[in-house]
């Protein structure tokens, strides 16, 4: 899947996006990771949960 993401971002608009990774705590007490590709203007909103 990573190859598809990288290939699609290299078409010219890739510099406008950032891959963000956030550590999330589950109800059972363990931690997991949530990752997404977000536009640069929306990075802070994504981390704040908006």
N, CA, C and O of each residue as an XYZ file, in Angstrom:
200
protein
N       0.823     -1.198      0.000
C       0.000      0.000      0.000
C       0.861      1.254      0.000
O       0.494      2.262     -0.604
N       1.987      1.197      0.663
C       2.838      2.387      0.741
C       3.297      2.821     -0.639
O       3.424      4.017     -0.901
N       3.545      1.872     -1.520
C       3.985      2.229     -2.860
C       2.899      3.006     -3.593
O       3.201      3.952     -4.321
N       1.632      2.614     -3.409
C       0.527      3.320     -4.061
C       0.413      4.749     -3.544
O       0.189      5.676     -4.322
N       0.565      4.926     -2.247
C       0.465      6.261     -1.653
C       1.581      7.150     -2.157
O       1.337      8.291     -2.547
N       2.796      6.647     -2.154
C       3.943      7.431     -2.600
C       3.801      7.765     -4.076
O       4.082      8.894     -4.480
N       3.375      6.817     -4.881
C       3.226      7.055     -6.313
C       2.152      8.095     -6.592
O       2.316      8.920     -7.491
N       1.067      8.074     -5.848
C      -0.001      9.044     -6.090
C       0.394     10.442     -5.619
O      -0.080     11.430     -6.180
N       1.246     10.548     -4.609
C       1.658     11.853     -4.116
C       2.737     12.488     -4.993
O       2.970     13.693     -4.892
N       3.386     11.725     -5.833
C       4.450     12.260     -6.664
C       3.927     12.919     -7.933
O       4.727     13.328     -8.774
N       2.630     13.036     -8.096
C       2.054     13.624     -9.301
C       2.003     15.140     -9.249
O       1.394     15.751    -10.127
N       2.612     15.768     -8.266
C       2.695     17.217     -8.225
C       2.105     17.834     -6.973
O       2.534     18.918     -6.578
N       1.147     17.197     -6.334
C       0.517     17.776     -5.155
C       1.039     17.204     -3.858
O       0.466     17.468     -2.801
N       2.101     16.435     -3.901
C       2.609     15.751     -2.719
C       3.184     16.670     -1.664
O       3.163     16.337     -0.479
N       3.696     17.817     -2.070
C       4.287     18.726     -1.090
C       3.232     19.426     -0.263
O       3.560     20.057      0.743
N       1.984     19.334     -0.656
C       0.894     19.977      0.081
C       0.316     19.056      1.146
O      -0.559     19.474      1.905
N       0.782     17.813      1.221
C       0.231     16.846      2.157
C       1.322     16.300      3.068
O       2.501     16.286      2.714
N       0.899     15.847      4.260
C       1.808     15.296      5.251
C       1.196     14.022      5.816
O      -0.009     13.971      6.062
N       2.015     12.992      6.023
C       1.536     11.792      6.693
C       1.686     12.011      8.193
O       2.786     12.263      8.684
N       0.578     11.912      8.916
C       0.593     12.132     10.359
C       0.286     10.814     11.068
O      -0.530     10.020     10.601
N       0.948     10.597     12.194
C       0.758      9.389     12.998
C       0.508      9.812     14.438
O       1.273     10.586     15.014
N      -0.571      9.295     15.008
C      -0.930      9.642     16.383
C      -1.076      8.363     17.197
O      -1.646      7.383     16.718
N      -0.566      8.367     18.420
C      -0.714      7.230     19.304
C      -2.040      7.369     20.038
O      -2.329      8.418     20.615
N      -2.856      6.298     20.015
C      -4.201      6.326     20.590
C      -4.310      5.235     21.641
O      -3.905      4.096     21.408
N      -4.857      5.585     22.799
C      -5.036      4.613     23.873
C      -6.413      3.972     23.750
O      -7.414      4.674     23.601
N      -6.469      2.659     23.809
C      -7.738      1.944     23.705
C      -8.405      1.836     25.078
O      -7.828      2.224     26.093
N      -9.614      1.310     25.092
C     -10.353      1.151     26.351
C      -9.684      0.137     27.275
O      -9.817      0.241     28.494
N      -8.982     -0.822     26.729
C      -8.332     -1.860     27.520
C      -7.007     -1.399     28.120
O      -6.425     -2.103     28.945
N      -6.525     -0.227     27.716
C      -5.296      0.308     28.268
C      -4.089      0.158     27.363
O      -3.014      0.674     27.671
N      -4.253     -0.538     26.256
C      -3.125     -0.679     25.333
C      -3.107      0.488     24.351
O      -4.083      1.228     24.232
N      -1.999      0.641     23.657
C      -1.839      1.738     22.714
C      -1.790      1.209     21.288
O      -1.287      0.117     21.023
N      -2.319      2.000     20.397
C      -2.267      1.702     18.971
C      -1.927      2.971     18.225
O      -1.841      4.044     18.821
N      -1.734      2.855     16.939
C      -1.358      4.008     16.132
C      -2.390      4.255     15.052
O      -2.884      3.321     14.420
N      -2.709      5.515     14.848
C      -3.629      5.917     13.798
C      -2.841      6.816     12.849
O      -2.254      7.809     13.279
N      -2.825      6.473     11.565
C      -2.083      7.276     10.600
C      -2.997      7.669      9.451
O      -3.933      6.951      9.101
N      -2.703      8.816      8.880
C      -3.518      9.347      7.794
C      -2.690     10.380      7.025
O      -1.748     10.958      7.566
N      -3.043     10.600      5.782
C      -2.394     11.641      4.986
C      -3.328     12.838      4.960
O      -4.469     12.743      4.509
N      -2.826     13.975      5.451
C      -3.641     15.165      5.667
C      -3.009     16.348      4.948
O      -1.789     16.410      4.794
N      -3.831     17.274      4.513
C      -3.333     18.509      3.902
C      -2.582     19.305      4.966
O      -2.948     19.268      6.141
N      -1.545     20.017      4.566
C      -0.686     20.738      5.521
C      -1.456     21.729      6.383
O      -1.087     21.955      7.536
N      -2.513     22.319      5.851
C      -3.291     23.289      6.619
C      -4.120     22.633      7.717
O      -4.539     23.317      8.651
N      -4.366     21.343      7.633
C      -5.258     20.644      8.564
C      -4.527     19.786      9.591
O      -5.177     19.057     10.340
N      -3.203     19.848      9.651
C      -2.433     18.969     10.537
C      -2.768     19.225     12.000
O      -3.044     18.275     12.734
N      -2.754     20.471     12.443
C      -3.033     20.775     13.847
C      -4.454     20.400     14.220
O      -4.691     19.920     15.329
N      -5.403     20.607     13.323
C      -6.788     20.210     13.590
C      -6.901     18.698     13.739
O      -7.662     18.216     14.577
N      -6.148     17.941     12.930
C      -6.201     16.491     13.008
C      -5.685     15.981     14.345
O      -6.265     15.065     14.928
N      -4.590     16.576     14.839
C      -4.050     16.155     16.122
C      -4.954     16.564     17.276
O      -4.981     15.876     18.297
N      -5.694     17.659     17.150
C      -6.595     18.097     18.199
C      -7.937     17.365     18.139
O      -8.764     17.540     19.033
N      -8.170     16.561     17.121
C      -9.382     15.770     17.034
C     -10.550     16.495     16.412
O     -11.693     16.077     16.594
N     -10.304     17.559     15.689
C     -11.412     18.297     15.069
C     -11.723     17.778     13.705
O     -12.628     18.286     13.043
